[in-house]
Amino acid sequence: MNPAESRIEAAWQARREGRHGDAERQLLQVITTSRRTGLRIELIRALKALAHVVRDLGLSRAQGDALLLAHTVRHLGDLHRAAGRVADAERCYHEALSLYRASPAPPPLDLANALRPLALLKEGEGDVETARQLWSEAHVLYVAAGVDVASHE
């Protein structure tokens, strides 16, 4: 089994275990590598698996778990951003943030992780002031979650 196939299998396993973020990361790596190297079969298999992960978004909505939905929508935003669909990514990030902010006690790390990609997106658009505000809020939350932000600055 080649490395791409191993990652795809690991992604399927992560999805079965409910670790959709891990599955997404594995699949995005395979997609990026497959496009760069021309591995068409692996690209098709990774895209198929990714479609299943995205479909889980609908299941999250039906489940009624706002935090699970927020987490899933954020990852969908990451997929849109990776594909260059900035407007779709931004909509997802705002929806995820709204869901987290509506929760009585959102996990600080999850909220910070939802702020981070929107800050990156805003930086890329040249909206420095909004990006700065998002980074500032994310920083406070990362510290509250015990993440060593000094090593990332």
N, C-alpha and C positions, 0 to 999 in steps of 0.2 A: 504494500500500500504506500503510495507516494505521500509527501507531506500535505498536499492539498486535500487528498482524500481523507487523511487522518483528521485534519481540521474540520472537514465537513461532518465526519462521524462524531467528532467531539461536540460540534454544534447541535446535532440532532439529540445527543445525549443531554446536553445542557437544556435544550428546549423541553425534553421529556421531564426533566427535573424542575422545570419552572424558572430556570435561570436564563431568561430571555436576553438580558444584556450580554451575558457571556456568549450565548449563541450568536448574537448579532456581531460581536467583535470578531469571533472566529470567521464568520462568513464574510464580513467586509474585508478581512485580510486575504481570504482566498479570492474574492472578486477582484481586488486590486492587483494581486499577483498574477492571476489568470489573464486579466486584460493586458498586463504588461508583457507577459511571456507567451501569450497566444494559446493557452491551455483551454480550448473551447469546451470540452466535455466537463471539466472541473468548474468552469464558469457557469455553465448551464445548471449543473447540480447545485452549486452554491446559490444561484439566483432562485432556484426552486425552493430550497430550504429557507431562504430569506423570506420568500412569499408566505411561507407557513408562519414564520415568526411575526410578520406584519399582520397576518390574519388573526393572530392571537390578540391583537389590539381590540378587535370586535368582541372577542370573548371577554376581555377585561371590562369593556363597557357593560356587557350584559351581566357581569358578576356584581356590579354595584360597589366595588371596592375602589374608592376615589384615589387612594394612594397607589394602588397597583395600576390603575388607569393612568395616573400622572407619570409614573415611571415608564410605562409602555409608550405613552404619547411622546415623552422626551426622547426615547430611543428611536421612534419613528421620525422625529425631527432630525436626529443625527443621520438617519438614512437619507432624508431629503437633502440635508446640507452636504453630505458626501457626494450626492449625485448632482449637486449644483442647483438644486431647486430651493433657492434662498427664501422666497416668499412662503412656500409650503413649510419649510423648516421653521421660519419665524412664527407662523401660526401655531405649529405644534408646541414650540417652546412657550409661547404665551398661554396656551391652553394648559400645559403642564404646570406652569407657575400659578395660574389661577386655581387649579385643583389643589396644589400644595398649600397655597395661602388660605384657602377655604377650610382646610383641615385644622382642627383645634390644636394639634401638636404634630406638625410634620417633622420627620426626622431631619435634623440639621444637614447631615451629609447629602441626603437626597435633594433637599432644596438647593444646597450649594451646587450640586451636580447639574441641576436644572438651570441655574443662573449662568454657569460657566459657558455652555455652548452659545447662549444668547449673547453673552459678552463678546465672545469670539466673532460671532456673526456681525454684531454692531461695529466692532473694530474693523472688520473687513469692508463694511459699508462706509467707513469714515466717520461714523457717529461716535466720536471720541468721548463726549460728555456722558452719553447713555452707557457706553461700555465701561467708563470709569465708575459710575454708580453701581452697575451690576457687579463689577469686580470687587468693589468695596464691600457690598453686601455678602457676596460669596466668601470673601476673606474672613469676615466675622463668623460666618457659619462653619467654615472649614476649621477654624480655631476651636469653636465650640464642640465640633465633632472629634477633636483630638488629632487632626491632620497636621503634620509638620509642614506648614506653608513656607517657612523660612528657606527650606531646601529647594523650593520651587520658584522663588522670587529672583 
